[in-house]
Amino acid sequence: MKTVDIPTQLSSYRQTIDNIDAALIHMLAERFRCTDQVGVLKAENHLPAVDKDREQHQYDRLQKLAEDANLDPLFVEKLMQFVISEVVQRHRQIASAHEAMNTSHPPATNNS
């Protein structure tokens, strides 16, 4: 019978988990950089922060990905609801900042 060094095996698993966690954080940061750009584009073009059709498309697509990856689709939906709510909040903040910037600096007029 093979003897397993449990502390060594645990350490190996935990190092892998730590690496995955770091990758998740970096991927979320990149996702938010991209969604912030979407927020700026929406603000500049007076588009709403929320796009229910896009959200539903995302939920449907991610549910399929979750099933294919043997993840609980409900878990993935809850996770994405949290992420999307943060995105919408950031879009609203971007829109408010954009609006404040435009109202505090009216366009220059040529009175000559």
C-alpha positions in Angstrom: 0.0 0.0 0.0 1.3 3.4 -1.0 2.0 5.9 1.8 0.9 9.5 1.0 2.6 12.4 2.7 -0.6 14.3 3.5 1.0 17.7 4.5 3.0 17.7 1.2 -0.1 16.8 -0.8 -2.2 19.5 1.0 0.5 22.0 0.4 0.5 21.2 -3.3 -3.2 21.5 -3.6 -3.3 24.7 -1.7 -0.6 26.2 -3.9 -2.6 25.3 -6.9 -5.7 26.9 -5.3 -3.7 30.1 -4.5 -2.5 30.3 -8.1 -6.1 29.9 -9.4 -7.3 32.6 -6.9 -4.7 35.0 -8.1 -5.7 34.3 -11.7 -9.4 34.9 -10.8 -8.5 38.3 -9.2 -6.5 39.4 -12.3 -9.3 38.2 -14.6 -11.9 40.1 -12.6 -9.7 43.2 -12.7 -9.4 42.9 -16.5 -13.1 42.4 -16.8 -13.8 45.5 -14.8 -11.4 47.5 -16.9 -13.3 46.5 -20.0 -16.7 47.1 -18.5 -15.6 50.5 -17.3 -14.8 51.3 -20.9 -18.3 50.2 -21.8 -19.6 52.5 -19.1 -17.7 55.4 -20.5 -19.0 54.7 -24.0 -22.6 54.4 -22.6 -22.2 57.7 -20.7 -20.8 59.6 -23.7 -23.8 58.4 -25.8 -26.5 58.8 -23.1 -27.2 55.0 -23.0 -28.7 53.4 -19.9 -26.4 51.6 -17.4 -28.6 48.5 -17.5 -29.1 46.4 -20.6 -31.5 43.6 -19.7 -31.3 41.9 -23.0 -27.5 41.7 -22.7 -27.8 40.5 -19.1 -30.2 37.7 -20.1 -27.9 36.7 -23.0 -25.0 36.5 -20.6 -26.9 34.4 -18.0 -28.1 32.0 -20.7 -24.6 31.7 -22.2 -22.9 31.3 -18.8 -25.5 28.7 -17.7 -24.4 26.5 -20.7 -20.8 27.1 -19.9 -21.4 26.1 -16.3 -23.1 22.9 -17.3 -20.3 22.0 -19.7 -17.8 22.6 -16.9 -19.8 20.5 -14.4 -20.4 23.6 -12.2 -23.7 24.2 -10.6 -25.5 26.7 -12.9 -27.3 28.3 -9.9 -23.9 29.0 -8.3 -22.7 30.6 -11.5 -25.9 32.7 -11.9 -25.5 34.0 -8.3 -21.8 34.8 -8.9 -22.6 36.7 -12.1 -25.5 38.5 -10.5 -23.0 39.9 -8.0 -20.5 40.8 -10.7 -23.1 42.4 -12.9 -24.6 44.4 -10.1 -21.1 45.8 -9.4 -20.7 46.6 -13.2 -24.1 48.4 -13.2 -23.2 50.4 -10.1 -19.9 51.4 -11.7 -21.7 52.4 -15.0 -24.0 54.6 -13.0 -21.0 56.2 -11.2 -19.3 56.8 -14.5 -22.5 58.3 -16.0 -22.9 60.6 -13.0 -19.3 61.7 -13.2 -19.7 62.3 -16.9 -22.9 64.3 -16.4 -21.3 66.4 -13.6 -18.3 67.1 -15.8 -20.4 68.2 -18.7 -22.7 70.4 -16.6 -19.9 72.1 -14.7 -18.0 72.9 -17.9 -20.6 74.3 -20.4 -19.4 74.6 -24.0 -17.4 77.7 -24.8 -19.2 80.3 -27.0 -17.6 82.7 -29.4 -18.9 86.2 -28.4 -16.5 88.1 -30.6 
